[in-house]
Amino acid sequence: MITDVHVHLEPYEAFRPAVRKVMFDRIPDIERVRGLLSDPRRLLAHLDSAGVDRACLINYVAPEVMGFTEDANRYVGEFAREDRKRLIPFGSVHPRRTKNPKRDVEQLASKWEMGGMKIHPPHQLFAANAYADGKLPALRRIYQTAERLRMPVMIHTGTSIFPGARSKYGDPMAIDDVAQDFPDLTIIMAHGGRPLWCDTAFYLLRRHANVFLDISSIPPRRLLEWFPRLEDISDKVLFGSDWPGPGIPGMKEEIDGLRALPLKPETIERILSQNAAKLFP
């Protein structure tokens, strides 16, 4: 059972104009993609054609950079109800916008049946450990609540090309604090810190039992260049495509590229299927 843990599903009409231009300029079949992401039955058919059994539908609240408000939670939650066994929605609570972070995270689980939460430091404009100096206490409560609910938290690491993004917040070393302060919280490092901080991401995977890696937006041809000891961490690596992000050819193309690498068959099986089955049973 192949799971793509990183498929973006945000409302396109919410994009800020500069972001919309990047998307429309760099995704050649953007109109077809918009159609797939506006109808869950069409997306499910697309998953079938790509050989993907389940998809984590990623969205997040980031009005300053991307244009997304809390309505993105409703959007992805309602979309996933078409087939909750195959579509796993990820929600978001912005620590600077919430008045009750505990309640809002709980509502992600109870009202929308979210399978996880997304935090995007470069687009939400804070470090993943911004609670540590006391300036963003709501972020601590968000992590605490997710930990109690056993809700995995995906944290963007690495750079971002979108106008207004602050890539300095993509340094995964901030996750060292989060992993230690919330040892029972499942943390997924999206993108492995690519392209600047892959060594840091590798260290964190080996240092913390509760930290995992998704390989989304890492071109398969670069994967073993950036993570030459991938076999050593194969039980902590998850397949993700980052589709339909700029420069991503497609889910099937990413899967085929992974399978073409000189990796043990059991490593590929763990990455495509087994590891995600443990985190999202």
C-alpha positions as CSV (number, residue, x, y, z in Angstrom):
1,M,0.0,0.0,0.0
2,I,1.8,3.1,-1.2
3,T,1.3,6.3,0.7
4,D,2.3,9.7,-0.6
5,V,2.6,11.7,2.6
6,H,3.0,15.1,0.9
7,V,0.3,16.2,-1.6
8,H,-0.7,19.8,-1.4
9,L,-4.4,20.7,-1.3
10,E,-4.9,24.4,-0.6
11,P,-7.7,26.5,-2.1
12,Y,-6.3,28.1,-5.2
13,E,-8.6,31.1,-5.0
14,A,-6.9,32.1,-1.7
15,F,-3.4,32.4,-3.3
16,R,-1.9,35.9,-3.1
17,P,-1.3,37.3,-6.6
18,A,2.5,36.9,-6.5
19,V,2.2,33.3,-5.3
20,R,-0.5,32.5,-8.0
21,K,1.9,33.9,-10.7
22,V,4.7,31.5,-9.5
23,M,2.3,28.5,-9.6
24,F,0.8,29.4,-12.9
25,D,4.2,30.1,-14.5
26,R,5.9,27.0,-13.2
27,I,3.2,24.3,-13.4
28,P,2.6,23.7,-17.1
29,D,-0.7,21.8,-16.7
30,I,-2.0,24.1,-13.9
31,E,-5.6,24.1,-15.2
32,R,-5.8,20.3,-15.2
33,V,-4.3,20.2,-11.7
34,R,-6.8,22.7,-10.4
35,G,-9.6,20.4,-11.7
36,L,-8.1,17.4,-9.9
37,L,-7.8,19.4,-6.6
38,S,-11.3,20.7,-6.8
39,D,-13.1,17.3,-7.0
40,P,-12.1,14.5,-4.6
41,R,-13.4,11.8,-6.9
42,R,-11.1,13.1,-9.7
43,L,-8.2,13.1,-7.3
44,L,-8.9,9.6,-6.2
45,A,-8.9,8.5,-9.8
46,H,-5.6,10.3,-10.3
47,L,-4.1,8.4,-7.3
48,D,-5.3,5.2,-8.9
49,S,-3.5,6.1,-12.2
50,A,-0.3,6.9,-10.3
51,G,-0.4,3.6,-8.3
52,V,-0.9,5.5,-5.0
53,D,-3.2,4.0,-2.4
54,R,-3.3,6.9,0.2
55,A,-2.4,10.5,0.2
56,C,-1.8,13.0,3.0
57,L,-3.4,16.3,2.0
58,I,-1.3,19.1,3.2
59,N,-2.4,22.7,3.9
60,Y,-1.6,25.3,6.5
61,V,-2.5,28.8,7.6
62,A,-0.1,31.4,6.2
63,P,-2.0,34.6,5.2
64,E,1.1,36.9,5.0
65,V,3.0,34.8,2.5
66,M,0.6,32.5,0.8
67,G,-2.9,33.9,1.5
68,F,-4.3,30.9,3.3
69,T,-6.5,31.5,6.3
70,E,-8.2,29.1,8.8
71,D,-10.7,28.3,6.1
72,A,-8.1,26.0,4.6
73,N,-8.9,23.6,7.4
74,R,-12.5,23.4,6.4
75,Y,-11.5,23.1,2.7
76,V,-9.3,20.1,3.2
77,G,-11.4,18.5,5.9
78,E,-14.5,18.5,3.8
79,F,-12.6,17.3,0.7
80,A,-11.2,14.3,2.6
81,R,-14.6,13.1,3.7
82,E,-15.1,11.6,0.3
83,D,-12.9,8.7,1.3
84,R,-11.2,9.2,4.7
85,K,-9.4,5.8,4.4
86,R,-7.5,7.0,1.4
87,L,-7.4,10.8,1.9
88,I,-5.6,11.9,5.1
89,P,-6.1,15.6,5.8
90,F,-3.5,17.7,7.6
91,G,-4.7,20.9,9.4
92,S,-3.0,23.9,10.8
93,V,-3.2,26.3,13.8
94,H,-1.2,29.5,13.5
95,P,0.3,30.4,16.9
96,R,0.0,34.2,16.2
97,R,-3.6,34.0,15.2
98,T,-5.2,31.5,17.6
99,K,-6.9,32.7,20.8
100,N,-7.1,29.2,22.2
101,P,-4.4,26.9,20.7
102,K,-5.5,23.9,22.8
103,R,-9.1,24.1,21.6
104,D,-8.2,24.8,18.0
105,V,-5.8,21.8,17.8
106,E,-8.5,19.6,19.4
107,Q,-11.0,20.8,16.8
108,L,-8.7,19.7,14.1
109,A,-8.9,16.2,15.5
110,S,-12.6,16.1,16.5
111,K,-14.4,18.3,14.0
112,W,-12.3,17.6,10.9
113,E,-10.7,14.2,11.7
114,M,-7.3,15.5,10.8
115,G,-4.6,12.8,10.5
116,G,-1.8,15.3,11.1
117,M,-0.8,19.0,11.4
118,K,1.5,21.1,9.2
119,I,3.8,23.8,10.4
120,H,5.7,25.8,7.7
121,P,8.2,28.2,9.4
122,P,9.4,30.0,6.2
123,H,5.8,30.8,5.2
124,Q,4.4,31.3,8.7
125,L,7.4,33.5,9.6
126,F,8.6,31.9,12.8
127,A,11.2,29.2,13.7
128,A,9.9,25.8,14.7
129,N,11.3,26.3,18.2
130,A,10.0,29.9,18.6
131,Y,8.3,29.0,21.9
132,A,11.7,28.4,23.5
133,D,12.4,32.0,24.3
134,G,8.9,32.7,25.6
135,K,7.9,35.0,22.6
136,L,5.4,32.5,21.1
137,P,3.9,30.5,23.9
138,A,0.9,29.4,21.8
139,L,3.3,27.3,19.8
140,R,4.3,25.3,22.9
141,R,0.6,24.6,23.6
142,I,0.1,23.5,20.0
143,Y,2.9,21.0,20.3
144,Q,1.7,19.9,23.7
145,T,-1.8,19.2,22.4
146,A,-0.7,17.4,19.3
147,E,1.6,15.2,21.4
148,R,-1.3,14.3,23.8
149,L,-3.6,13.6,20.8
150,R,-0.9,11.5,19.1
151,M,-1.2,13.7,16.1
152,P,1.9,13.8,13.9
153,V,3.3,17.2,13.1
154,M,4.9,17.8,9.7
155,I,7.4,20.7,9.8
156,H,8.8,22.2,6.6
157,T,12.6,22.3,6.4
158,G,14.7,23.8,3.7
159,T,14.3,26.7,1.4
160,S,11.2,28.2,-0.3
161,I,10.9,30.0,-3.7
162,F,7.7,31.9,-3.0
163,P,7.7,35.7,-2.7
164,G,7.9,36.8,1.0
165,A,9.1,33.4,2.3
166,R,11.9,33.6,4.9
167,S,14.1,30.6,4.2
168,K,16.2,31.2,7.3
169,Y,13.4,29.6,9.3
170,G,13.9,26.4,7.2
171,D,17.0,25.3,9.1
172,P,16.0,22.0,10.7
173,M,18.2,22.4,13.7
174,A,15.3,24.2,15.4
175,I,13.6,20.7,15.5
176,D,16.3,19.6,17.9
177,D,14.5,21.6,20.6
178,V,11.0,20.4,19.6
179,A,12.1,16.7,19.6
180,Q,13.6,17.0,23.0
181,D,10.8,19.1,24.6
182,F,8.1,16.8,23.2
183,P,9.6,13.3,23.1
184,D,6.2,11.6,22.4
185,L,5.4,13.9,19.5
186,T,5.8,12.3,16.0
187,I,7.7,14.9,13.9
188,I,8.0,14.6,10.1
189,M,10.8,16.8,8.6
190,A,9.4,17.7,5.2
191,H,12.0,17.9,2.4
192,G,15.0,16.9,4.6
193,G,16.3,20.4,4.8
194,R,17.0,20.5,1.1
195,P,19.3,21.7,-0.4
196,L,21.3,23.5,2.3
197,W,20.8,21.4,5.5
198,C,20.6,17.8,4.5
199,D,23.5,16.8,6.9
200,T,21.6,18.5,9.7
201,A,18.5,16.5,8.9
202,F,20.4,13.3,8.8
203,Y,21.9,14.1,12.3
204,L,18.4,14.8,13.7
205,L,17.0,11.5,12.3
206,R,19.7,9.5,14.1
207,R,19.6,11.6,17.3
208,H,15.8,11.5,17.9
209,A,13.6,8.5,17.9
210,N,10.5,10.6,17.3
211,V,11.8,12.4,14.1
212,F,11.1,11.1,10.6
213,L,11.9,12.4,7.1
214,D,9.8,12.8,4.1
215,I,11.7,13.0,0.8
216,S,9.1,15.2,-1.0
217,S,10.5,17.8,-3.5
218,I,13.9,16.0,-3.5
219,P,14.5,14.9,-7.1
220,P,15.2,11.2,-7.0
221,R,18.4,11.7,-8.9
222,R,19.7,13.9,-6.1
223,L,18.4,11.7,-3.2
224,L,21.5,9.6,-2.7
225,E,23.7,12.6,-3.3
226,W,22.1,14.5,-0.5
227,F,21.5,11.4,1.7
228,P,24.3,9.0,0.8
229,R,23.6,6.9,3.9
230,L,19.9,6.6,3.2
231,E,20.0,2.8,3.8
232,D,21.1,3.5,7.4
233,I,17.9,5.5,8.1
234,S,15.5,3.6,5.9
235,D,13.1,2.8,8.8
236,K,12.5,6.6,9.2
237,V,12.0,7.7,5.7
238,L,8.6,8.4,4.1
239,F,7.8,8.8,0.4
240,G,6.3,12.2,-0.5
241,S,6.0,13.8,-3.9
242,D,5.2,17.5,-3.0
243,W,2.8,17.3,-6.0
244,P,1.6,19.6,-7.5
245,G,4.4,21.9,-6.5
246,P,6.6,23.8,-9.0
247,G,9.1,21.5,-10.7
248,I,7.4,18.2,-9.5
249,P,6.7,16.1,-12.6
250,G,4.1,13.9,-10.9
251,M,3.5,11.2,-8.2
252,K,4.1,8.3,-10.6
253,E,7.3,9.9,-11.9
254,E,8.6,10.3,-8.4
255,I,7.8,6.7,-7.5
256,D,9.5,5.4,-10.7
257,G,12.5,7.6,-10.0
258,L,12.8,6.2,-6.4
259,R,12.5,2.6,-7.7
260,A,15.3,3.2,-10.2
261,L,17.8,4.0,-7.5
262,P,20.4,1.4,-6.5
263,L,18.6,0.7,-3.2
264,K,17.7,-2.6,-1.6
265,P,14.2,-3.8,-2.4
266,E,13.3,-3.8,1.3
267,T,14.5,-0.2,1.6
268,I,12.2,0.9,-1.2
269,E,9.3,-1.0,0.3
270,R,9.8,0.7,3.7
271,I,9.9,4.2,2.1
272,L,6.9,3.7,-0.1
273,S,4.7,1.7,2.2
274,Q,5.8,0.3,5.5
275,N,6.9,3.4,7.4
276,A,3.8,5.4,6.6
277,A,1.6,2.5,7.6
278,K,3.1,2.7,11.1
279,L,2.6,6.4,11.4
280,F,-0.8,6.5,9.7
281,P,-2.4,3.1,10.4
